[in-house]
């Protein structure tokens, strides 16, 4: 399942932004509905978050794999989101249910938006 880029701001092509790409792999299938439920809560938080440029999501439910990519105006705006609820509480609540999870930041220019998950993965692992 691909969830297309949701745009919240049109950045100046010359602007320097903070990108983030993340991966979640629940340890069991019983956690998948929790992840989906919490994703809706986090999407509501994203819609209200200052500094968000946009985001996209991907889910491979049968493989228990989830990815997200986002662009933020700054590392500070991203950090405010990460440390605020519901995201902070959900992250803590799901931590023990994850076989693997990680998020990686990278610099991105406004002209590179919208971001693609595969492109972002390639960028952080080259």
C-alpha positions in Angstrom: 0.0 0.0 0.0 1.4 3.4 -1.0 0.0 6.5 0.6 0.9 9.4 -1.8 2.8 12.5 -0.7 0.6 14.8 1.4 1.8 18.4 0.9 1.4 21.0 3.6 3.8 23.7 2.3 5.4 24.6 -1.0 9.0 25.3 -0.1 11.3 27.7 -1.9 13.3 25.5 -4.4 16.5 27.1 -2.9 15.6 26.3 0.7 17.5 23.8 2.8 15.1 21.4 4.6 15.4 18.4 6.9 14.3 15.1 5.5 13.6 12.0 7.5 13.0 8.4 6.5 11.9 5.7 8.8 11.1 2.0 9.0 9.0 0.0 11.4 8.9 -3.8 11.5 6.6 -5.2 14.2 7.7 -8.4 15.8 4.2 -10.0 15.5 1.1 -9.7 13.4 -1.0 -8.7 16.4 0.9 -5.4 16.4 0.0 -4.5 12.8 -3.5 -3.2 13.7 -1.9 -1.1 16.5 0.5 0.4 14.1 -2.3 1.2 11.6 -4.5 2.7 14.4 -1.6 4.8 15.7 -0.7 5.9 12.2 -4.1 7.7 11.9 -3.4 9.5 15.2 0.1 10.6 14.1 -1.3 11.7 10.7 -3.7 14.0 12.6 -0.8 15.4 14.6 1.2 15.9 11.4 -1.6 17.9 9.9 -1.3 20.4 12.8 2.5 20.4 13.0 4.3 23.7 12.4 7.1 23.3 9.9 5.9 20.2 8.1 6.4 20.4 4.3 4.9 17.0 3.5 5.1 13.3 4.0 4.3 9.9 2.4 3.8 6.4 3.8 4.2 2.8 2.6 2.9 -0.4 4.2 3.5 -4.0 3.3 1.0 -5.6 5.7 1.7 -9.2 5.0 5.4 -8.6 5.6 4.7 -6.4 8.7 6.8 -3.6 7.2 6.1 0.1 7.3 8.0 3.1 5.9 7.6 6.9 6.2 9.3 9.8 4.6 8.9 13.5 5.4 10.3 16.9 4.8 10.5 19.6 7.5 11.5 23.2 7.4 14.1 22.6 10.0 15.6 20.0 12.3 14.0 21.9 15.2 10.5 21.6 13.8 11.0 17.9 13.3 12.3 17.5 16.8 9.3 19.3 18.3 7.0 16.9 16.5 9.0 13.8 17.6 9.0 14.9 21.3 5.2 15.9 21.3 2.3 13.6 21.9 0.7 11.6 20.5 3.9 10.7 18.6 6.2 10.5 21.7 3.7 8.4 23.6 3.0 6.1 20.7 6.7 5.6 20.1 7.3 4.6 23.7 4.2 2.3 23.8 5.2 0.4 20.6 8.9 0.2 21.3 8.8 -3.3 22.9 6.6 -4.6 20.0 9.1 -3.8 17.3 11.5 -6.3 15.8 13.3 -3.4 14.2 12.7 0.4 13.9 14.8 3.3 12.9 14.6 6.8 11.5 17.4 8.6 9.7 17.7 12.4 9.0 19.2 13.9 5.9 19.5 17.3 4.3 17.3 18.0 1.3 16.6 21.1 -0.9 13.2 22.5 -1.6 13.6 21.6 -5.3 13.7 17.9 -4.3 10.3 17.9 -2.8 8.0 15.9 -3.0 10.2 13.1 -1.5 10.0 9.4 -2.5 10.6 6.6 0.0 12.9 4.6 -2.3 14.9 7.7 -3.2 15.2 8.7 0.5 16.4 5.1 1.4 19.0 5.3 -1.3 20.1 8.7 -0.1 20.7 7.7 3.5 22.5 4.4 2.6 24.8 5.6 -0.1 
